[in-house]
Structure formats: structure tokens, C-alpha cells
């Protein structure tokens, strides 16, 4: 057998675009099994080769940031090949060798806290290969509220120059309706009370099951449900290979101390105003900041900065921390109202500047009586995570860090950045008030900091940066120790003193060790990112990396320095051609049904120097930009204008179809209805004028009624809608009226 191999430089990999050929990933199945607060996810991605020669497929996807990728299987027809976990570079070399030898192979690698890459090589022409991942995760418990988050979209990130692996976290991006649809099924071992899906309105929900069909992978899946008040407990699980050694897991819960005395606070707020923070994200961030300011007293201190490509302190706090007096609150409110989205994301600069401001508190006589709190409000669209962690540990180590993750696709890495603090997600307008209240509670309430476990023989506590312990919330700490004797206890202490003492129970929950290993590996990785290293830097880094690899392989938990590898050596291809098909990421436009309208907007001539008509949040992730006579305009806002300008041509095309005896597909009316409704949701009556706004709203009723009616009624509805849109444009004296309102 002769095998012909073409090197990548001879035949470059291709990134497929609409119209070139089909995409390599044809199906995604996400299944979750919830038992108490433990969750096991399985994600199956099916890759098909549409070419007439063997191909390689690359799929970059997000997975839960707190999850542990515990296993991988490659499926080819009836064959299943279990993967092995190996040191990453060695696994990559073995994968390439297998591919060159004509074997089908799959490799899974971790790029960032929640970004992973699946690469499948030598998919035969017309063949399908599936890769199944197993992820161990747990629900977040806050009081009597449980929540679960599964990310499905990689948000575009601002990555500073010099980051070597930027290409691995920036897959090609497309706009319009994604051809890749997913099915999601999440089951509960016990009925879940008040179960809701915050981010997917079409989810079908029963107390024991959540299903989502035809899901476009354009946002996080977020579930909430109510649970009984949790209790503190400690359990120990023996290793399968050694019953005398095992893992201790402690769930810590404390009641509110009604006798505690309120301490003064110095609150440092970092407000992200970068271009990825679209207008409604800015509004969410503004709302939380306003609530936080209002909750402080004149005994507290505050300093606020905004950041994008540059760092700017609020004028009211330009000289450092100031008391939160009534006058200062009024000044801060005025400055908050003026914030708009723009530019890049200098997250490390914001952290460094905040650290410098907090450091000035050391000069105060009452420094020891002040709690330092750093509040970071951002969508986390930042690509240099290692540098951010390094600066966070260097400059904010003495502060409680509260990260507020803004947006439907906020970067889960913010949980890592919060480290010993807490991360709160704001994923929808409906959840804004609850998220704001949680932030206020975390700022106002005294917490036990730097919690640690003490038990006979206990070692390797994870996470090393233990989260703050707030009243009525659950914090989990774990570690390795010998089998406890009857009556043995574990003591939880913190900087504030003794927290709780718990008896240790023997358990058979094998996932305890997996969760500990995952947290311990994440702690080691945090140390890798945050350390300056002293002495022989190369040697120290290599030792730490070797320790991570050892832990990852021993406990079969994926890390940035290992990979899951599966190779089917039962067959080879007659010809090996390295043609790489890269699965693109779709922007968040799938959340509304007006894909036809939006895609037609993409062919509109963009040479016109017109200011954007509306601030369109559908294009919030489009960070490309251009300039015209009015200055810098984000590409996303320009798309909003282009989409609107397609309404009349689209309606006119529908009229022509009807006039020629054709029919309008009901889906077209749905798309039209959703597009206009979405647009009206972004435009306020003050921009259009109340009269015009109400006219369009009234015409929308006719549009909705016309969907299943006669061709004559449909044509009348379309003509009426054209008339009112034209009227609104002409009333302002140009095709693009009301632009100056923005």
C-alpha cells in the first residue's frame, strides 16, 4: 500500500464559509445528569467529511469552567475507541504520526479555562466520526438557590499583542443562522423545585427534565432551581487502588452572625466600557454600580475607574479614595450616566491601577479597620488570562475580589480571576435585580477569609485560594488524607478564627476524588500563571508543569498540559491528504429568527458614511470597526443600520412574490415579525417619536394576523408596513432619520 502525505505548508488548511461546502461538525448532543449538587455532562460532537479525500476537522468549543474533563471516546460506526490521557506534546506527536500513517485519530486539548479544541484526523470521505466527552461538574449553591451553567459559544476576545497562542482561541467567525443545531437534555435524579431555564425560552421543562431542541449554540444554558437549606457536612472516599488512602470533601455552611459589627469598607470598582460591552450590557453594569454606591454609607470609601484601551478614574475619585457622602454619590451618578462602550479591553491595566489605589490606604491611620473590596464588572472578553491572573495576584492579593460577569456569554474565567472572592453572573434583564442584590450582600456582609481544613494527615487542600465563606452559602474544600478513624473530625478555621467542626463520614461517592483532582490542578495552574518564580525560572516552571502533568494523568483529569488521545489502528486510508476543515463560531444572531433579513443586510453596500440608526445588541460581539466622516463606528452598530435598511426591500420582494401568484412561507412572516419587534425593542419612542413608534407597533399587529391569511391580506399588511416606515424616514427629512439621537 502506498500512502501519499501532503504537508500542511503544501496544502494549507481551509476555513469553510457558507457556499463552499458543508461544515465538518454536523451534530452536537449535550446531556446532563444532576444528582444533588453533582453533575455529569456528556457532550457528543459528530464530524462528517464532505470531501472526496480524507480530511481533518477542528472544532473549538467551550465547556464548564469548573468542570473536569474525565474521559473521551471516539466512535466510528459500531467501533468505539477509548482515549488515553497523556502529556500534551507527546500526545500531539503521536496524533500526527498516526494521521500520517493513515489511521483515524482524535485529540482533545484545553486552551483556556473553558476553551477546548477537538481535532479529528483522517475522516474518510463521506464518513462520520463522533467524539464523546465526559465532564464532571457541580451546581453552584447560594442559600436555597442552585444554579447550573453550560457555555456553548466562544465569545470574541480582546487579546493584546504578544500572546503566542491567540489563534487557538479565535476560531473563524460567521454571522447569520448557524447550520449546526444541538439537542440538549438535562435530567434530575430528584424533582427540582421552581426549575427554570433563564437563557433559553424555548426549553421544555418538567421537575425532572429539561430538553432543548434545535439549539443554535449561541449562548449559555443557565438553569436555576430551589433546594432545601443545605447543611455543613464532611465525607471521606477511599481510593479504588488503596482503601487506606482517600479524599476528604467538606461542604461548609455558616449562619449569619447577628452580633457582628459592621466594618468600614474601601470599595474599588473597575467598570468595563470596552466595545464588547454593548449598550444594554453597559446599562446592566450601570444598574449594579448605582445599587452598590447607594448601599454604602458616608463612613465607607470609594474609588471608581473605567477601562477600555485606556484607564480613566471618575473625576469624583480622581485623587484616590473618597468618603461616600451624599454629594459624592450625586457626582458618581452623573459620571455613570455618561459611560458608553468603546475600544479594547485593558484588563491588566485596570487591575494594576486598582491595586495602586488600594495600596494608598496603607497610609491611613485607620487602615487596619478597613475591609478592602475590589469589584470587577465586565463581560470578560479578554484573551490573555495568564497575565490577568499574574496582575490580580500581585496587585489585588489583599482585597476581597467580587467579579460581576455581564452578558449571556460572559467568560467563565472570571471565576478564576475572583479566586478567593465570588463571581456573580448577570445573564438576562430578569436576573439583573437578583444579581445586584447578591453583589450588595457580598459587599455588606462580613466573610470568613482564607478558610483552611485541619484534620489528621490532611494535605493538598483544594482550591488553594479558598472562596470567602458567606452566611448561608455553600463553600466546598477538599484534600487528601488517610482513612479516618471512628469519631475523627475536621476543623475549619479562617483568618477570623474557628468556623466550624464537623464529624467525618465514610462515603462511596467516587466523584469526590475527581472533583478534588480538578480543583487541585486548577490551583497549580493558577500558581503557574501568577508566580514570578525565583532562581532558575525555567527549572521551576518545568517542575510545576511536571507536577500538573503527573496529577492530570494519575487522576485522569484534563489540564492545559495534557491531552486525551484516541487512535483507531484497525484500518488505514489509502491516501492521506491534510485538508483541515475548521468549524466556525456563529455570532449571537441566532437568538432572533430574522436570519434572512440579517443575511441580506450583509450584502448592503457599506461604503456609505452614515451614522448608525440604532444601537443593535444583536451585533454586540462584532468587534471589527471602521471609520467614516463622523468618526469611529463599531461594525456591530453599522450592521444594525444595514439590517433596518433591508426591511423595505424585503417587504417589496414579498409584494412582488404575491403579485406574481406566489406564496409567502409562514417562516418568512415569523422572521419579519421577530426582526421588527427586536428592532423596536432597541429603539425608544423618544428616538422615533411616540406617534411613529405606536404606528409601527399597530402595524405589527396586522403583520402577525396576516401570516395565515389570504394573499390579499398579506399584501395589504406589507404595504401598510412599508408606508409607516417610509413615513417615519421622510418625517425626519432623510432616509435615515433620528440618527442624531444616538
RAHU-V870063 format. One record per residue. RES is the residue in one letter. PHI is phi in radians with two decimals (none if undefined). PSI is psi as a letter, one per 30 degrees, with the letter a starting at -180 (none if undefined). NEAR is the number of other C-alpha atoms within 8 Angstrom. Layout:
<<RES,PHI,PSI,NEAR> <RES,PHI,PSI,NEAR>>
//
This chain:
<<X,none,k,3> <X,-1.80,k,5> <X,-1.92,k,10> <X,-1.84,k,8> <X,-2.04,k,9> <X,-1.81,k,9> <X,-1.22,l,8> <X,-1.10,e,9> <X,-1.21,f,5> <X,-1.45,e,6> <X,-2.35,i,9> <X,-1.01,l,8> <X,-1.11,l,9> <X,-2.04,k,8> <X,-1.75,j,10> <X,-1.25,k,12> <X,-2.23,l,7> <X,-0.95,k,6> <X,1.74,f,5> <X,-1.31,e,6> <X,-2.97,a,8> <X,-1.28,l,8> <X,-1.52,l,11> <X,-1.24,e,12> <X,-1.57,j,13> <X,-1.90,f,11> <X,-2.75,k,11> <X,-2.31,k,13> <X,-2.10,k,11> <X,-1.99,k,12> <X,-2.21,k,10> <X,-2.20,k,11> <X,-2.17,j,11> <X,-1.81,k,12> <X,-2.26,j,9> <X,1.18,b,6> <X,-1.79,g,10> <X,-1.58,k,10> <X,-2.38,k,12> <X,-2.06,k,11> <X,-1.77,k,13> <X,-2.17,k,12> <X,-2.11,j,11> <X,-1.98,j,12> <X,-1.91,k,12> <X,-1.84,k,12> <X,-1.92,k,13> <X,-2.17,k,13> <X,-1.75,j,13> <X,-1.51,f,10> <X,-1.58,l,8> <X,-1.72,g,6> <X,-2.35,l,9> <X,-1.00,k,16> <X,-2.42,l,16> <X,-1.99,k,13> <X,-2.06,k,15> <X,-2.16,k,12> <X,-2.33,j,11> <X,-1.75,k,11> <X,-2.47,l,11> <X,-1.63,l,11> <X,-2.36,l,11> <X,-0.94,k,11> <X,-1.12,f,9> <X,-1.61,g,6> <X,-1.43,l,11> <X,-2.06,j,12> <X,-1.34,j,10> <X,-1.59,f,12> <X,-2.91,l,11> <X,-2.60,k,14> <X,-2.33,k,12> <X,-1.83,k,15> <X,-2.05,k,12> <X,-2.23,j,9> <X,1.08,b,6> <X,-1.54,f,5> <X,-1.54,k,6> <X,-2.18,k,8> <X,-2.05,j,10> <X,-1.30,k,8> <X,-1.50,l,12> <X,-1.99,k,8> <X,-1.71,k,12> <X,-2.47,l,11> <X,-0.97,k,11> <X,-1.07,e,11> <X,-1.12,e,8> <X,-1.13,e,8> <X,-1.14,e,14> <X,-1.14,e,10> <X,-1.10,e,8> <X,-1.14,e,8> <X,-1.08,e,13> <X,-1.11,e,8> <X,-1.12,e,8> <X,-1.11,e,12> <X,-1.13,e,13> <X,-1.19,f,9> <X,-1.46,f,9> <X,1.61,g,14> <X,-1.48,k,16> <X,-1.37,k,15> <X,-2.63,l,15> <X,-2.42,k,14> <X,-2.36,k,14> <X,-2.08,k,11> <X,-2.26,k,14> <X,-1.75,k,15> <X,-1.74,e,11> <X,-2.47,a,9> <X,-0.93,e,9> <X,-2.31,g,12> <X,-1.94,k,13> <X,-2.27,l,13> <X,-2.19,k,12> <X,-1.85,k,12> <X,-2.14,k,11> <X,-2.11,k,13> <X,-1.87,k,12> <X,1.01,h,14> <X,-1.42,k,15> <X,-1.15,l,11> <X,-0.95,k,11> <X,1.29,g,9> <X,-1.62,l,8> <X,-2.05,k,12> <X,-2.22,k,12> <X,-1.91,k,11> <X,-2.09,k,12> <X,-1.96,k,12> <X,-1.90,k,13> <X,-1.99,k,12> <X,-2.19,k,12> <X,-1.71,k,15> <X,-2.47,l,13> <X,-2.57,l,10> <X,-1.30,l,10> <X,-1.52,k,8> <X,-1.98,k,11> <X,-2.35,j,9> <X,1.16,b,9> <X,-1.82,g,10> <X,-1.91,k,10> <X,-1.99,k,13> <X,-2.50,l,11> <X,-2.43,k,11> <X,-2.29,k,9> <X,-2.17,j,9> <X,-1.37,k,11> <X,-2.29,g,12> <X,-2.38,k,13> <X,-1.58,j,9> <X,-1.30,k,9> <X,-1.15,k,9> <X,-2.11,k,8> <X,-1.41,k,9> <X,-2.14,j,9> <X,-1.07,l,7> <X,-1.09,k,4> <X,1.74,f,4> <X,-1.30,j,8> <X,-1.21,f,4> <X,-1.89,h,6> <X,-1.03,e,9> <X,-1.15,f,6> <X,-1.31,f,7> <X,-1.93,g,11> <X,-2.23,i,8> <X,-1.11,l,11> <X,-1.02,k,9> <X,-2.05,k,8> <X,-2.25,l,9> <X,-2.10,l,9> <X,1.80,a,12> <X,-1.31,k,9> <X,-1.21,k,9> <X,-1.30,f,5> <X,-1.55,j,10> <X,-2.00,k,12> <X,-2.11,l,13> <X,-2.00,k,12> <X,-2.24,k,12> <X,-2.41,k,11> <X,-2.21,k,11> <X,-1.96,l,10> <X,-2.10,k,12> <X,-1.18,f,9> <X,-2.20,k,7> <X,-0.96,k,7> <X,-1.68,k,11> <X,-1.47,k,8> <X,1.00,h,8> <X,-1.25,k,12> <X,-2.38,l,8> <X,-1.94,j,11> <X,-1.19,e,12> <X,-1.89,f,11> <X,-2.21,j,7> <X,-1.05,f,6> <X,-1.43,f,5> <X,-1.07,k,10> <X,-1.69,k,7> <X,-2.21,k,10> <X,-2.19,l,7> <X,-1.06,f,10> <X,-2.07,g,11> <X,-2.71,k,10> <X,-2.21,k,12> <X,-2.27,k,11> <X,-2.30,j,11> <X,-1.84,l,8> <X,0.96,h,7> <X,-1.57,k,9> <X,-1.61,g,12> <X,0.94,h,11> <X,-2.10,g,12> <X,-3.13,l,11> <X,-1.30,k,13> <X,-1.68,j,13> <X,-2.18,k,11> <X,-1.95,k,11> <X,-2.32,k,13> <X,-2.69,l,12> <X,-1.77,k,11> <X,-2.27,l,10> <X,-1.12,l,5> <X,-1.00,k,7> <X,-1.25,l,9> <X,-2.07,l,7> <X,-1.27,k,11> <X,-2.74,l,10> <X,-2.36,k,13> <X,-2.37,k,11> <X,-2.11,k,14> <X,-2.17,k,14> <X,-1.32,k,13> <X,-1.23,k,11> <X,-1.13,e,5> <X,-1.54,f,4> <X,-2.64,j,8> <X,-1.19,f,9> <X,-1.57,f,8> <X,-2.21,k,11> <X,-2.95,a,15> <X,-2.14,k,15> <X,-1.78,k,13> <X,-2.15,k,13> <X,-2.14,k,11> <X,-1.66,j,12> <X,-1.84,k,14> <X,-2.47,k,14> <X,-2.19,l,12> <X,-1.45,l,6> <X,-1.23,k,6> <X,-1.55,j,6> <X,-1.27,f,4> <X,-1.65,f,4> <X,-1.17,k,6> <X,-1.71,k,4> <X,-1.11,k,7> <X,-1.75,l,8> <X,-1.17,l,10> <X,-2.23,k,11> <X,-1.97,j,13> <X,-1.83,j,12> <X,-1.77,j,13> <X,-1.90,k,12> <X,-1.93,j,15> <X,-1.87,j,12> <X,-1.37,k,13> <X,-2.07,g,14> <X,-1.20,l,13> <X,-1.06,f,12> <X,-1.30,f,12> <X,-1.52,i,14> <X,-1.09,l,10> <X,-1.01,e,10> <X,-1.33,f,8> <X,-1.16,e,10> <X,-1.03,e,13> <X,-1.14,e,8> <X,-1.08,e,12> <X,-1.09,e,12> <X,-1.10,e,10> <X,-1.07,e,9> <X,-1.13,e,11> <X,-1.13,e,8> <X,-1.06,e,9> <X,-1.10,e,10> <X,-1.13,e,11> <X,-1.04,e,9> <X,-1.11,f,8> <X,-1.37,f,7> <X,-1.51,l,9> <X,-1.87,l,8> <X,-1.26,f,9> <X,-1.44,f,9> <X,-1.46,l,12> <X,-2.08,l,13> <X,-2.53,k,13> <X,-2.53,k,15> <X,-2.19,k,11> <X,-2.29,l,13> <X,-1.94,l,13> <X,-2.48,k,16> <X,-2.46,c,15> <X,-1.32,f,9> <X,-2.27,l,7> <X,-2.01,k,12> <X,-2.35,k,7> <X,-1.43,k,10> <X,-1.04,k,12> <X,-0.99,e,6> <X,-1.15,f,7> <X,-2.14,g,12> <X,-1.15,f,7> <X,-1.84,g,4> <X,2.01,a,8> <X,-1.14,k,10> <X,-2.30,l,8> <X,-1.09,k,10> <X,-1.52,i,14> <X,-1.39,l,8> <X,-1.07,e,7> <X,-1.11,e,6> <X,-1.11,e,10> <X,-1.01,e,11> <X,-1.12,e,8> <X,-1.14,e,9> <X,-1.13,e,10> <X,-1.05,e,9> <X,-1.12,e,8> <X,-1.24,e,10> <X,-1.05,e,8> <X,-1.13,f,7> <X,-1.66,f,6> <X,-1.30,k,8> <X,-2.30,l,7> <X,-1.34,k,12> <X,-2.96,l,9> <X,1.14,a,9> <X,-1.53,a,9> <X,-2.37,j,12> <X,-1.55,i,11> <X,-1.14,e,10> <X,-1.14,e,10> <X,-1.12,e,9> <X,-1.13,e,13> <X,-1.15,e,14> <X,-1.10,e,11> <X,-1.13,e,9> <X,-1.11,e,14> <X,-1.08,e,10> <X,-1.13,e,9> <X,-1.14,e,11> <X,-1.12,e,10> <X,-1.12,f,7> <X,-1.18,f,9> <X,-1.16,f,8> <X,-1.12,f,8> <X,-1.43,f,6> <X,-1.47,k,7> <X,-1.18,f,6> <X,-1.72,g,6> <X,-0.93,e,9> <X,-1.17,f,5> <X,-1.67,g,7> <X,-1.97,k,10> <X,-1.46,k,9> <X,-1.62,k,12> <X,-2.30,k,13> <X,-1.89,k,14> <X,-1.94,j,12> <X,-1.82,j,12> <X,-1.99,j,13> <X,-2.83,l,13> <X,-1.53,f,14> <X,1.24,g,11> <X,-1.38,i,13> <X,-2.39,k,10> <X,-1.71,f,10> <X,-1.70,i,9> <X,-1.17,e,9> <X,-1.08,e,8> <X,-1.16,e,10> <X,-1.09,e,12> <X,-1.12,e,12> <X,-1.01,e,11> <X,-1.26,e,13> <X,-1.06,e,14> <X,-1.22,e,9> <X,-1.36,e,8> <X,-1.86,f,12> <X,-2.06,g,14> <X,-1.09,f,8> <X,-1.58,g,6> <X,-2.07,l,9> <X,-1.32,k,11> <X,-1.85,k,14> <X,-2.01,j,15> <X,-1.73,k,16> <X,-1.91,j,14> <X,-1.56,j,16> <X,-1.63,k,15> <X,1.92,l,11> <X,-1.15,f,10> <X,-2.19,h,12> <X,-1.05,k,12> <X,-1.23,j,10> <X,-1.11,f,12> <X,-1.01,f,11> <X,-1.08,f,11> <X,-1.11,e,11> <X,-1.17,e,9> <X,-1.17,e,10> <X,-1.14,e,12> <X,0.91,c,11> <X,-1.43,f,12> <X,-1.70,b,11> <X,-2.51,k,12> <X,-2.05,k,11> <X,-2.01,k,11> <X,-1.70,k,10> <X,-2.11,j,14> <X,-1.90,f,12> <X,-2.79,l,10> <X,-1.04,e,7> <X,-1.17,f,5> <X,-1.61,g,10> <X,-1.13,e,12> <X,-1.09,e,7> <X,-1.14,e,7> <X,-1.12,e,11> <X,-1.08,e,12> <X,-1.10,e,8> <X,-1.15,e,9> <X,-1.10,e,13> <X,-1.02,e,11> <X,-1.12,e,8> <X,-1.18,e,10> <X,-1.28,e,8> <X,-1.38,f,7> <X,-1.62,k,8> <X,-1.17,k,10> <X,-2.20,l,8> <X,-1.44,k,12> <X,-1.85,l,12> <X,0.94,h,11> <X,-1.18,k,13> <X,-2.59,l,10> <X,-1.70,k,12> <X,-2.32,j,9> <X,-2.68,l,8> <X,-1.07,j,7> <X,1.33,g,6> <X,-1.23,k,12> <X,-2.56,l,7> <X,0.98,h,8> <X,-1.10,k,13> <X,-2.39,k,13> <X,-1.23,l,11> <X,-1.09,e,8> <X,-1.57,i,9> <X,-1.19,k,13> <X,-1.08,l,12> <X,-1.03,k,13> <X,-1.77,j,14> <X,-1.79,l,12> <X,-0.96,k,10> <X,1.21,g,11> <X,-1.83,l,12> <X,-1.82,k,13> <X,-2.10,k,10> <X,-1.94,k,8> <X,-2.14,k,14> <X,-2.57,l,13> <X,-2.97,l,13> <X,-1.75,k,12> <X,-2.81,l,13> <X,-1.18,l,10> <X,-0.99,k,10> <X,-1.30,l,9> <X,-1.59,l,5> <X,-0.93,k,4> <X,1.59,f,6> <X,-1.15,k,8> <X,-2.27,l,9> <X,-2.07,k,12> <X,-1.86,k,12> <X,-1.86,j,12> <X,-2.05,l,13> <X,-2.55,l,12> <X,-1.02,f,8> <X,-1.42,f,7> <X,2.05,a,6> <X,-1.20,k,8> <X,-1.83,e,10> <X,-2.87,l,9> <X,-2.12,k,8> <X,-2.28,k,10> <X,-1.25,l,10> <X,-1.74,k,13> <X,-1.81,k,7> <X,-1.46,k,7> <X,-2.32,l,8> <X,-2.01,g,6> <X,-1.32,j,6> <X,-1.11,f,7> <X,-1.21,f,7> <X,-1.02,e,11> <X,-1.17,e,11> <X,-1.08,e,13> <X,-1.14,e,11> <X,-1.08,e,13> <X,-1.04,e,12> <X,-1.08,e,11> <X,-1.16,e,10> <X,-1.15,e,13> <X,-1.10,e,12> <X,-1.11,e,9> <X,-1.14,e,12> <X,-1.14,e,10> <X,-1.16,e,9> <X,-1.05,e,10> <X,-1.09,e,8> <X,-1.07,e,10> <X,-1.28,e,10> <X,-1.60,f,14> <X,-1.32,k,7> <X,-1.43,f,4> <X,1.08,k,8> <X,-2.16,l,6> <X,1.22,b,5> <X,-1.37,j,7> <X,-1.05,e,8> <X,-1.05,e,6> <X,-1.12,e,7> <X,-1.12,e,11> <X,-1.14,e,10> <X,-1.12,e,8> <X,-1.13,e,8> <X,-1.18,e,10> <X,-1.11,e,10> <X,-1.10,e,8> <X,-1.16,e,8> <X,-1.10,e,13> <X,-1.07,e,12> <X,-1.04,e,8> <X,-1.11,e,12> <X,-1.10,e,15> <X,-1.25,e,13> <X,-1.09,e,6> <X,-1.78,g,8> <X,0.96,h,10> <X,-2.20,k,14> <X,-1.12,k,15> <X,-2.36,l,12> <X,-1.19,f,10> <X,-1.93,g,11> <X,-2.31,l,17> <X,-2.66,k,17> <X,-1.55,k,15> <X,-2.29,k,15> <X,-2.23,k,14> <X,-2.28,k,12> <X,-1.68,j,9> <X,-1.62,g,7> <X,-1.36,f,5> <X,-2.74,l,8> <X,-2.41,l,9> <X,-1.57,l,11> <X,-1.28,f,9> <X,-2.45,k,11> <X,-1.95,j,16> <X,-2.17,k,11> <X,-1.41,j,13> <X,-2.06,j,12> <X,-1.70,k,12> <X,-1.83,j,14> <X,-1.77,k,14> <X,-1.27,k,15> <X,-1.40,l,11> <X,-1.73,k,10> <X,-1.73,k,14> <X,-1.19,l,13> <X,-1.41,g,11> <X,-1.34,f,13> <X,-1.19,f,12> <X,-1.25,f,7> <X,-2.18,l,10> <X,-1.53,g,9> <X,-1.46,h,11> <X,-1.14,e,12> <X,-1.07,e,9> <X,-1.08,e,14> <X,-1.18,e,10> <X,-1.14,e,10> <X,-1.19,f,10> <X,-1.15,f,12> <X,-1.20,f,8> <X,-1.69,g,6> <X,-1.20,k,7> <X,-1.11,k,5> <X,-1.75,g,5> <X,-1.39,f,4> <X,-1.15,k,5> <X,-1.60,i,8> <X,-1.99,k,6> <X,-1.18,l,8> <X,-1.11,k,12> <X,-1.36,e,13> <X,-2.38,l,11> <X,-1.54,j,11> <X,-1.74,j,12> <X,-1.24,f,10> <X,-1.11,f,9> <X,-1.73,g,13> <X,-1.13,f,12> <X,-1.60,f,11> <X,-1.46,j,11> <X,-1.71,f,11> <X,-1.07,l,7> <X,-2.58,l,9> <X,-2.63,l,8> <X,-2.10,k,8> <X,-2.44,a,9> <X,-1.11,f,5> <X,-1.67,g,8> <X,1.86,a,6> <X,-1.28,k,8> <X,-2.27,k,12> <X,-1.20,k,12> <X,-1.08,e,11> <X,-1.04,e,16> <X,-1.21,e,14> <X,-1.13,e,12> <X,-1.10,e,12> <X,-1.04,e,15> <X,-1.14,e,11> <X,-1.08,e,11> <X,-1.09,e,12> <X,-1.11,e,8> <X,-1.16,f,9> <X,-1.54,f,11> <X,-1.06,e,9> <X,-1.15,e,9> <X,-1.00,e,8> <X,-1.14,e,9> <X,-1.12,e,11> <X,-1.12,e,9> <X,-1.15,e,8> <X,-1.13,e,11> <X,-1.09,e,11> <X,-1.11,e,8> <X,-1.05,e,11> <X,-1.14,e,12> <X,-1.13,f,7> <X,-1.55,g,6> <X,1.50,g,6> <X,-1.43,l,7> <X,-2.18,l,7> <X,-1.80,k,9> <X,-1.07,k,6> <X,-0.93,e,8> <X,-1.10,e,6> <X,-1.15,e,9> <X,-1.16,e,12> <X,-1.10,e,12> <X,-1.08,e,14> <X,-1.09,e,10> <X,-1.05,e,11> <X,-1.14,e,11> <X,-1.11,e,12> <X,-1.20,e,8> <X,-1.11,e,9> <X,-1.12,e,9> <X,-1.09,e,10> <X,-1.12,e,9> <X,-1.15,f,7> <X,-1.53,f,10> <X,-1.68,k,10> <X,-1.60,l,8> <X,-0.97,f,9> <X,-1.18,f,6> <X,-1.46,e,8> <X,-1.52,f,11> <X,1.68,k,8> <X,-1.01,e,8> <X,-1.09,e,6> <X,-1.14,e,11> <X,-1.00,e,11> <X,-1.17,e,8> <X,-1.07,e,9> <X,-1.13,e,11> <X,-1.06,e,8> <X,-1.15,e,8> <X,-1.15,e,11> <X,-1.09,e,11> <X,-1.06,e,8> <X,-1.13,e,9> <X,-1.07,e,13> <X,-1.10,e,10> <X,-1.24,f,8> <X,-1.42,f,11> <X,-0.93,e,10> <X,-1.86,g,6> <X,-1.62,a,8> <X,-1.20,l,7> <X,-1.05,e,8> <X,-1.12,e,6> <X,-1.17,e,9> <X,-1.13,e,12> <X,-1.10,e,11> <X,-1.10,e,8> <X,-1.09,e,12> <X,-1.13,e,13> <X,-1.12,e,10> <X,-1.10,e,9> <X,-1.20,e,11> <X,-1.03,e,10> <X,-1.10,e,8> <X,-1.27,e,11> <X,-1.18,e,10> <X,-1.08,e,9> <X,-1.03,e,8> <X,-1.16,e,11> <X,-1.24,e,12> <X,-1.15,e,10> <X,-1.08,f,8> <X,-1.61,f,10> <X,1.55,g,7> <X,-2.73,l,8> <X,-1.07,e,8> <X,-1.96,i,8> <X,-1.22,a,13> <X,0.63,g,10> <X,-1.19,e,10> <X,-1.23,f,5> <X,-1.30,f,5> <X,-1.95,none,8>>
//
